[in-house]
Amino acid sequence: MLRFLVVAALITLSCALRSELNDLWASFKERHGKSYTRQHDVIRREIWESNIQRIEKHNILADRGVYTYWMGENEFADLTNAEFRAMKNGFRASNKTSHHVLYVSELNVAIPTEVDWRKEGYVTGVKDQGHCGSCWAFSATGALEGQTFKKTKKLVSLSEQNLVDCSGPWGNHGCGGGLMTYAFTYIKDNKGIDSEESYPYVGVDQPCAFKREYVAATDTGYVEVESGSEQALQQAVAEIGPISAAIDASHDSFVYYKSGIYQEPICGNSLTDMDHAILVVGYGTENGQDYWLVKNSWGVAWGDKGYVKMARNQKNNCGIATMASYPTV
C-alpha cells in the first residue's frame, strides 16, 4: 500500500512538473513570437528544456558563490549552440601580419580606477544585429561614434548597414563576417560613412547604397592595441575612449549571461578562438573583482540591458585584449 502511494505521489509530481513546463514553453513562444510545426515544436522544445536545465543548474551554483555571474533564459533558448554561433558570431580573424600603428602600455601612467564612457556621452543606445553575422560592423561603428563625439561633441548613430553592404572589396563579408580594421580602412578610403538615420539597418546583405550627402563621420586610419595586454587595453579605454575588441563568445554561458561578472575558465584567448566582436566602453571593480564594461549588439533584452561585465586581469579571459583597435579621426 505504501509503495503504491509513493508511486502515485511521484506520478502526480511528474504531471505537475510537466504541466508547469508546458506553461513555460507556451509563454516562451508567445513572448518571443515563436511558431513551429508540430514536429518542429517537439525538437525546439527539447533544445529549450536542455538549455533551461543548464541555466538553472548554473544559477544554483552561482547563488552558492561557485560562479560570479548568473544566466537567464532569452530569445535564443530554443537554439543549439552551433545554430546560435552560425547566426550571431561573425568575427573573422585575419592571420596576416599587421604593420599598423601600435598602442602599447606605458609604465607609471596614472589612469582612473574606473571608467564608463556612457556617462560622458560617448556611447549610442544598444543595437541589435539580428540574424546576421555583422557584429564586426557594430563594434566598428561604436568605436567611431565615440571618437567622433570626442572630436565634435555630437553623438550620431552610424550605419552598420553601410559597412555590411559596401566594405566587401576591403575584405569583409557582410552577414558572413568581417573585421573592424577592414571597416575602418573602408571608411578612410571612402572618405566617410553614412548615418544610421539615412542608411538604416535591415540585417541582410544588399547592394551598396552609400550616399555621400549623408556622411556623418570619417576616419584617418586605425591603431591596434598591444595584443594580449590588458594593461594596454585599460590605458587605451581610459585615454582614448570606447575600443573595438573581439572575444571568444562560443560558450552557452555567454549566450545566456544575465548579470554579475562573466568569467569562463574554458574560454580561449588565441587569435583563432575569437569569434565575436564587441565594444569595450569602460572598466571597474565590483566586490573586489575587476571587470570590463562591454556593449554587445544582441539587443537590450540580452544580458544586463545589452551589456556584460567581463572578468578583467584574469589572464586575458576570453581574449578580450587579443585583438583590440580603434579608429583615428
Secondary structure, DSSP 8 states (H G I E B T S, - for coil): -HHHHHHHHHHHHHHHHHHHHHHHHHHHHHHHT----HHHHHHHHHHHHHHHHHHHHHHHHHHTTS-SEEE---TTTTS-HHHHHHHH--B----S---S-EE---TT----S-EEGGGGT------B--SS--HHHHHHHHHHHHHHHHHHS----B-HHHHHHH-GGGT--GGG-B-HHHHHHHHHHHT-EEBTTTS---SS-------GGGEEE--SEEEEE-TT-HHHHHHHHHHT-SEEEEE---SHHHHTEEEEEE--TT---SGGG--EEEEEEEEEEETTEEEEEEE-SB-TTSTBTTEEEEE-SSSSGGGTTTS-EEEE-
